[in-house]
Amino acid sequence: MKKQPLLILLLCFIAGILFQEHLIMGQALIFQLLIISTASLFSILVKNKFFQHIKHYCLGFFFFSIGIFVHFHNSEQPKLPILKQKETIVFQLDKKLNSNEKNRKYYVDVLDISDLKQKENLPVKTVLSIPKDLETLDFKHYYKAQVYIHQPEETKNDFQFDYKKYLARQGVHFQAYLPNDILKTEKQTISFEDKIKQKRLNILNKIDHSSLSPKIREFLKGIILADRTEMDAETVKDFNRTGLVHLLAISGSHMAIIFWIVLIIFNQIIPVRFRKVSIILSILLIWIFAVFIDYGSSVMRSCLMISCYYMMVLLQRKSDLLHSLALSAFILLIVDSNRLFDVGFQLSYVAVLGIWWLTNPIKAFFRKPTFKAEKFFYEISAMTFAAQIATLPLAIYYFHQFSFVSIVANLLIIPLSELIIVSSLLVVVLIVFGFGNIPFLYRGFDVFVEYILKLIHWFSGFESLMTKNIPLNIIELSILLLVIYFLKFLIKDIFNPKNLLRFGFSLLAFFVVRISFNISHYNKEEMIVHSFYKEKIVSVKDKDQAVFWMKQNKNEDKIRDFVINPYLISRRIKDFKINYIPMDSGAFVYQGKQYVIQE
């Protein structure tokens, strides 16, 4: 507690959020807990040996109860309007989402519904899908259209992704499809937030009209302006397979590079005696940039960490990475505790913790560098290894796949990331200021990025090095994180028996738990009826085999991705078979038993 008080209090706060998420305490009980925990803080003032001994526990208990209280308010279900299947709505754009082959998707705020009598439950936020042949939405207009609207379906099985809960964490409670034309009217007054969003949209449109090739435009929009909504599926798949998707997201490395560029420029302009002014202006500019690109989790985390770190420098206090990390997490989670369940948030913070925990021990394996370039390579390599090791359990837990090629790909591409980000930022700045047609410059950028993308595509082609459908539950994940914790001590002193025993025991515990779960699932037999929109799929599990019955249809690939593969992972099944039922039949016989697929 004395060494890292903020980090420990953050863990207590997070424990409170998780407690409320899974046990869901009532309002009266939460207020009682808050009163008790607040009263316990008086132990800090009592100069009694017993109270001085428990004061740290009382402080941790107080932050635990604050976590419960904050998450209670952030996860409160709003009162929703009762809607018909088809409604005429008035709405405005809130956020642009990833498109698919047929439709553009948006988050929109529904401001009015024509036939709704009780208007007090408005506005509500919904996911809206619009065919690509209709005009794109912007932030300067209100829109009116007839839509098919409904609440997301409840998840019926424990292994399926809970899309309804995911949307609710974003404050979104409906899904809608707009098949026909839209009426629009210009807003009389546009809010400051919408003006910023519209400006970003205008810049994205400018990039679309630049002389860059289409694929490079989408890459540029993703790496600098955090807009991957129109990026082709093949490029995204290549980045996912090679473990380089963090390069596409605006992450800590992006913000740090942009901050250093701005700081270097200010240091050249502003006299040495005003260096503090350079730091303040640089912090201000990265926050303006963060707001401009719609402040995602990783962006906010990195901006807060940079701000906290350099505030300590400005105050001439000893800067501490963990204090900055904990403080930034506190601020984000107090504003919205649902961020804790965002995969990007978790991976972002675990990566930074991994870099802090493992980088120096890994660097000790390298020889002493002779040149600056060699030192830079060792630094980048150690940080890359540390981040990959730390985030590997979480990545497997959420995505159930791992590619050995990602290690090599990261080592080759990450050292180039500074050049990629700096050159991309320069190109965006030139386009913003109207220099959208400089043939030799844009042609050179095109060729440079094209070769990077080809290299990443080449790495993604090593299918044999990709392991898919890896099962991992929360208990196994926790033990693996403990293994990584002990790994540092083993790396630092591999010949120390104590370090070897602690690491070996935690690794053994992981395999014992994993084998136990494998045996448990192996002995489980079950029959489940799965739903995918209007489709019904029946599965029968017997030992380590599963048989699926379904009617052959055009959605088979999606059924494999969203129903079959998640089920196989959750039940740890390797061998499966799909049987197709005739379209005019609603039943099948398996091992002497008849099963009916209800329509």
N, C-alpha and C positions, 0 to 999 in steps of 0.2 A: 504493500500500500504506500509505503514511503517513497519507493523508487518511481512507480508509475501510477499515481493516484487517479489521474484522469482516465486511463485505460481501464482500470479495475471498476471505476464507477460507471463507465460506458458499458462494460460487460453486465453489471447489475441492471442497468437501464434496459439493455437488450433482453435480459432474462425476464424482466417484467413484461415487455412487449410479447415475447413468445408465450409466457404464462397466460396472458389475456387472450391471445390468438387461439389457443387450444382449449382453455377451460371456460372462457367467456364469463367473467364475473359480472354481477348486476351492479347498477349504479350505487345503491345504498351500501352494499358491501365494500365497494371501491372507496367511497368517502370515509367509511369507518377505518379502512386500512390506511388511508392518507392521514387521518387524525392521529392514529396510533404511531405511525412512522415519524410524523412531524414532532410528536411529543417525545419520542425516543431521542431526538436530536439534542434535547436538553442535557443528555449525558455528557456532551462535549464540555459543558460549562461546569459540571460537578467535579471538583478536584478530589475525587475518591478513587482509590486504586482500582476497584472493581469497575466503576463507570469509565475510567480512562482506558481500561483494558478492552471494554466492549464498544467504545465510541466509533471505531472503524466499521464494526458490524452494523451499528445503528445507521451510519451514513450510507452504507451499501443497501440496507433495507429501505431507507428513504428513497434512494434512486430506483430501486426495484418497484416500489409502489408508484413512483412518478411514471415509470414505463408503462405500468398497467393503466394508469389514468389517461395518459396521452393516447395510447392505442385504443382505449375505449371510445374516445371522442373521434379519432381518425377513422375508425371502422364502423361508426354508427350508420345503420341503413336508413337512407332518406325515404320519405313518403313518396311513392311513385304514382303517376297518373295511370288510370285504367284505360287502355287503348284498344280500339278495334284492329283487325288485321290490316285494314287499309285506311289510311288517314291522310288528310291534306295538312301539311305542316309548313310553318315559317321558320327558317333556320339561318344561322350564320356559321361560317367556317371557324373551327378552333385549331385543327392541326391536320397536316397532310400525312397519310400513312403509306405503307408499301403497297404498290399496285400488283395485280396479277395479270395473267394474259388477256383477260376480258374486261376487268373493271379497275377503276381508280377507287381508293378507299380514303375516307376522311373521318376524323372526329368532328362532329358538328354540335352546336348548341341549339336545341329545339326551343324556340321562343314562344310559339303559339301553335295550337292545334284547333282547327276550325270547329269540329263538333264536340270539343271538350268543354263541359260546363264548369268544372272546378279548375280555374287557372292558377291557383296558389301553389300547385306542385310543379310549376314551370319556373325557369327553364330546366330541361334535363339534357344530358349528354348522350349521344348515340354514335355508333359506328355506321357510317353511310357508304354504301357501294353504288357507284355510278358507272354506266357503260363508257368505255373510252371514246366512243364517237360523239358523246356530249361534251360541251365546253367545260374546261377546268374551273374550279371554284377559286375565289380570291377573298381577301379580307375587306374589300371596299364595298361589298354588296350584301343586302339581305336577299334570301332566296325563298321561293314558294313552290311547292311541288306535291304531287300525290305519291305516297310511298307505301310499300309493304313493310310493316314494322312489328317487331315482337321482342320479348325478352330472351336473352340467351338461354339455351336449354341447360337443365341441371345435369351434372355429371353423374352417371348411374353406376360407374365402377371406380374402384380406388386407384386403378393404374392409368386412367385417362387424364389428360391435361384438363384442369378445371378452367376452361375459358371464361365462364361466367364470373368466377372469383377473380381471375386476372383482370377482366374489364372493370369489375367493381372497385378494385384497388386503384384504378385510374379515374374513378368517379363516373364510369360509363355503365349504363344499365339497360340499354336497348341496342338492337341491331335493325338496320333498315336497308331496303333496296329501292332505288329510284329508277324505274324503267323508261320513263317518258321525259318530255321536255321540261325545262325549269324556267319559271318566271323570276326575274331579278329586278331589284330596285336599288339605286345607289344610296348609301348611308349618308344622312345629313351631317352627322358628326362621327368621326372615327376615333376610338380610344387610342391612347399612346401605345399600349401593348399591341394593338392591331396594326398601327402604323409601322412599328418595328417589324412585325411579322410580314407585312406587305412589302416592306423594303427588301427583306431577305428573299421573298418570292420574286421580286423584280430582278434581283441579282442572279437568281437561279435561271430565270428566263433569258437574261443576258448571256449566261454561259451556254444555254441551249442554242443561241443564235451566233455563237463565236465560230471561228474557223477550225476548231478542234474536232477530231473524229468523235462520233456518237459514244463509243465505249469510254473514251478518255474523258469526255464531258461528265458522264455519270460517276466515274472514279473521282474526278475533281470535286464534284458536288458532295460526294460522300466524305472525302478525307478532310475537307476544309469547312464545309457548311453543314455537315451532319445530315445530309439528305441522300438517303439510299433508296428512295421510294420508286425510282424508275430504273434502278440498276438491273442488268440482265441476270437471270437465275444462274447461268453457268459461272459467271464471275464470282457471285456470292458463294456458290458451292465450292469453287476453287479455294477461296479464302477460308471457308469453314474446314475443309479437308486438311489444309496445311497448318491450321492453328494460327492463322495470321489475321483473323477477323478483327482483332483489336486494332489493327492498322487502319481499317476502314472506319471504326468508331472514333469519335473525338474523345481521346483518353488523356490520362495524365501526361504522357510523353508529348502529345500534341501541344497541350497548354504550356508545359514547361519550355518547349522549344520556342513557342511564340513569345512567351514571357522574356526569355533570354535575348531573343532578337530585338524586341522592343527596348529592353534594358540597355543593350549594347548601343543602340541608336541614340537613346537619351544620354548615355554616358559620353558619347562623342560630341553631343550638342551642348549639354549643361556642364558648367565648370565643376571641378573636382569637389570643391567645398560644399556644393549643393547635391551631393550624391543621394542624400535621403529623398530629395525631390524626385530624382530619377526613379527610385524604387516605388514611391507613392504613385507617380504617373503611370508606371508600368503595371502596377496592381490595378489601378483604375481602368486602364485600357483592356486588360484581359477580362475584367468583369463586364465591361461594355460588350466585348466579343462574345462572352458566355451568354449574356441576355439575347444578343442578336441571333445566335444559333439555337435558341430555344432551350437553353440550360438543362441538359440531360444529367443523369446521376453522376457519371464519370467526370463530366465537365465541372459540375458544382463541387464535387469532391476535390478535384485538383486545384480549382480556384481557391477554395477555402483553405486547403493545405498550404498553398503558396502564400496566401495572405497571412495565415497564422505564423508560418515560418519567418517571413520577412518582417512581421510586426515585432517579433522577438529581437530581430536584428536591429530594427529601428529604435527599440527601447533599450538596446544594449544588454539584453538578457541572453543567457545561453539558449540557443535554439535546440529544439528536441523534436525529431521526426514523429515519435509516438504521441507526444502532446498535440502536435498539429493534426495528426491523423484522428485522434480521439475527439478533439474539439470540433473538427469538421463533421465527423459522424454525428456527434451530439446535435449540432445545429440542423443538419439535414433530417434527422429522425424526429426531433421535436416539431419541426414544421410539418413533416408527413412520415409517421412511423411505418406506413405501408412500403416505404422505400426499402426497408430491411428485407422484404421478400422479393425484391427485384434482383434477377440473376446478375445483371451488370453491376449493380451496387456491391453485391457479395464478392464477385470476382475481382472487382477493382480494389477493394480494401484488402482482400486476402493477398493479392499480388504485391501490394505495397508492404504488407507485413512480411511476406516471404522474402522480398528484396532486403528489408531491414534485418531479418533473422539469419539469412543464409549467404548473402553476398560475400561478406568478409571471409567466412570459412572456406567458401569455394575458391575465392581469389588466392588463398594460401597454397592451393595446388599448382598454381601457375608459377613459372620462374620469374625472377625479378626483371621487369621490363627495361629495355635499353633505350628505346625511342618513345616519343610521345604517341605515335601511331599505335605502337605495340601496347602501351599502357591503356589507350582508349579501347582497343580491341578486347583486352582482358577485362576491363570494366564492363563493357557491353555484354560480353559472353557470360561473366559471372552473374550479372543482373538478370539476363535472359534465362539462364539455368535456374536461378533462385525463384523467379516469378513462375516459371513453368512447373517446377516441382511443387510449389505451394498451391497453385491453382488446379493441378492435375486431379486430385480427388473430387473437387467441386465440379470440374468440367465433365468428368465421367458420371457423376451423380445426376447432373442435369441433362447431358447430351448422350450419354451411354456409348461413347466412341472415343478412340484414341488412335492417333497416327504417329508412328515413330519418325516419319519424315518431317513432322512439325518441329522437331528439335533442330535438324539441319537447316530447314527453311527459315526458322527464326534467327539462327546464327548468321545466315547469309543476308537476309533481308533487313533485319533490325539495324545493323550498322549503316544501311543505306536510308533508313527512315528519316533521318535528319535532312538529308539532301532531297528526299521525296517531298517532305512537308514544307521545307523552305521554298523549293521551286514551285510547288502547287500554290502556296500562299502568294508568291510573287505574281503568278499567272492570274489568280483571282483579283488581286489588287489592280493589275493592268486592265482587266476586263471591266471592273467597276468604274474605272476612270475613263472608259471609252476607247481603250486601245485593244479592241477585240479582234483586230485583223493585222497581226504582225507575222507574216508568213514564215520567216526563217526561225523566229523564236517559238511559235506555236508548233511548227513542224518538228523542231528539236525536242520540245516537251512531249509531243505525241510519240515520237520514236523511243524516247527514254522510258516513258510509262508503259508503252506497248511491250518493250522487252522485259520490263519488270513483271507485267501481267502474264507474258508467255512463260517466264521462269516459274512463276507461281502455278500456272496451269500444268507445267511439266512435273513439278513436285506432286501436284494433286493426282497425277496419273498412276502413282505407285499404290495400286489397290491392295497388293499383297501385304503392304506395311500398315494397312488400316484395319483396326479391330473394331467391329460394330456390335451393337446389342449387348453391351457389358452391363450386367446387373449390379447395382450398388444401392443399399438402403442407408438410412440415416445413422444407424448404429455403426455400420462398417465405415461410413464417412468419418464419423467422430474418431474412431480408432486410428484411421489413416492420418488424420490431422495430428493426432498424438505421436504417431510414428515420425512425422515430419518435424515435430517439436524436438524429439530426441535425436533426430538426424544431425542437427547442428553440433551437438556434443560429441557424436561419433566421428564426424568429419574433423573436428578440432583435435581430437586425441583418440585415434582409432585403436591404440594399444591399451587404453585404459579399460580394465575389466568391467568397471561399474558402468561406463558408457555403453560398452558392448552388450552387457546384460539388459540394461533398460531398453535399448533399441531392439534387441532380439526378443525380449519378452513382449513388447508392444506389437511387434510384427507377428509373433506366434499367436497372440490374442486375436489379431485380425484374421488369421487363417482358421483358427478354431471356430470363431463366430461365423465366418463365411461358409465353412463346411457344414456347420450346424444348420444354417439357413438353406443351403443347397439340399441337404437331406430332408429337411422339413417340407420343402416345396416338391421334392421328388416323390414323396409319399402321399401327396395331396391329389385327390381325384375330384373333378368338378365339371359341371356343364353350365355354361353361361350363354345368355342371349344378349348380344351386343347390338347397340343402335348407332347408326351413322346416318343422320338426317332421316329419310324415309326407308333406308335400307336396314334389313335385319340380318345379322350374322350369328350363327350358333357355333360355339366351340366346345369340344369335349376333350378334357385333359386326362391322360392316363400315364402315370409315372413321368418320364421325360419326353413324352410325345404329346402333340396336340393336333387335332383334326378340326378344320373349319369348314362349315357348309354355308354357301352363299349363292345368290343368283348372279350370273355373269352380267356385268354392267360397265359403263364407261368410267365409274368412280373407283375402279379396283385399285389403282395406284394410291389414291388417297386413303382407301380403306386399309391398305397395307401399312401406310405411314402412321395413321391415327388410331387404328384399332388393333390390327394383328401384331405389329412390332412392339407396341407398348405392353400388350398382354404377354408376349413371349419373354420380354425383359423382366416384367414383374414376377412371373412364375418360373423364371430361369430355365426356359425350355429352348433347346437347340434344334430339335427335329420337329418339323410340322408339315402338314399337308393340307391343301385346299381342294375341296370337292365342290363341284358346281351342281346346283339343283336346276332342273328344267323350269323355264319361266312360268309354265302353267301349273306347277306343283308348289304346294306350301308345306310339305313334310318330307322327312327322310328317315331311313332306318339305319341304326348303327348298333352292331353287336346285339341284335335281337330286340332293341328298344326303338320305339317310334318317337321322333322329335318333330314338333310342329313349329314352323316359322310364321308367326302372326303378322299380318299386314297392318 
